[in-house]
């Protein structure tokens, strides 16, 4: 699913970069590059299935530049993985919901920087 992939790319950026063009090097998630598909699915599910575990992981692993995005990424996580699970059927409103979350995050960041 494209929107699920978007979530994982955003997550990857938040843990591997400390701002534009500032890669931090290997992280504890580096093994994801080498896991089999089945093992990777289990690893990713462990990261997103429980909200408290996800938030703790984000607080520990997101770089300082991206820590302010934790609430936004968590809202996206809840939308893409309702109840910690993948959508079993296409969700027609998912794209719009995710776009709304990202728009609100932009407004929040603009307000915070004023």
C-alpha atoms as one frame of an Amber mdcrd trajectory, in Angstrom:
protein
   0.000   0.000   0.000   1.434   3.369  -1.032   0.290   5.177   2.109   1.797
   2.524   4.350   5.052   2.910   2.428   4.871   6.676   2.919   4.592   6.136
   6.681   7.670   3.885   6.738   9.750   6.275   4.614   8.851   9.140   6.955
   9.717   6.976   9.983  13.073   6.065   8.363  13.900   9.714   7.686  13.074
  10.683  11.272  15.514   8.133  12.695  18.308   8.348  10.115  18.607  12.092
   9.469  19.040  15.065  11.760  17.745  17.572   9.250  18.250  18.001   5.517
  21.420  16.339   4.239  22.493  15.345   7.753  22.557  11.554   7.922  23.325
  10.147  11.383  24.680   6.782  10.283  23.627   3.317  11.428  20.815   2.979
  13.938  19.227   0.077  15.766  16.913  -0.299  12.776  19.771  -0.951  10.368
  19.035  -4.693  10.434  15.793  -3.954   8.552  17.946  -3.571   5.438  18.951
  -7.228   5.666  15.928  -9.060   7.096  13.742 -11.416   5.106  10.324 -10.068
   4.182   8.568 -12.201   6.807  10.936 -11.162   9.584  10.722  -7.515   8.520
   6.921  -7.585   8.703   7.169  -8.872  12.281   9.771  -6.263  13.215   7.708
  -3.413  11.798   4.523  -4.685  13.421   6.318  -4.680  16.762   7.150  -0.998
  16.273   3.623   0.185  15.426   1.200  -2.193  17.130   1.162  -0.552  20.566
   0.891   3.225  20.877   2.894   3.515  24.088   5.692   1.350  22.665   5.684
   3.392  19.449   5.891   6.695  21.323   8.721   5.425  23.534  10.609   4.170
  20.485  10.086   7.478  18.681  11.299   9.481  21.692  14.456   7.367  21.862
  15.161   6.999  18.139  13.916  10.119  16.350  16.756  12.586  15.882  16.461
  15.955  17.641  15.496  17.673  14.383  12.471  15.378  13.923  11.327  14.894
  17.539   8.707  17.681  17.099   7.055  15.453  14.460   6.373  12.609  16.904
   2.707  13.604  17.487   2.112  13.895  13.730   3.820  10.601  12.923   1.820
   8.940  15.692  -1.443  10.299  14.259  -0.398   8.920  10.870   0.434   5.589
  12.532  -3.044   5.422  14.060  -4.628   6.192  10.695  -2.524   3.801   8.599
  -2.563   1.027  11.223  -5.893   1.241  13.072  -5.719  -0.775  16.296  -2.112
  -1.611  15.399  -3.196  -3.577  12.320  -3.054  -3.030   8.579  -6.207  -2.247
   6.623  -7.745  -5.498   5.384  -9.774  -3.731   2.685  -9.090  -0.491   0.821
  -9.975   2.552   2.905 -11.220   5.196   0.494 -10.809   8.088   2.939  -7.282
   7.212   4.025  -5.476   9.525   1.613  -7.606  12.493   2.612  -7.222  11.687
   6.324  -3.454  11.511   6.019  -3.356  14.747   4.039  -5.397  16.457   6.780
  -2.945  15.200   9.429   0.016  16.538   7.454  -1.682  19.907   6.883  -2.398
  20.220  10.587   1.207  19.301  11.420   2.408  22.062   9.109   0.135  24.582
  10.849   1.322  23.372  14.262   4.988  23.755  13.243   4.358  27.234  11.819
   2.585  28.285  15.008   5.356  26.859  17.185   8.061  28.758  15.298   6.326
  32.132  15.668
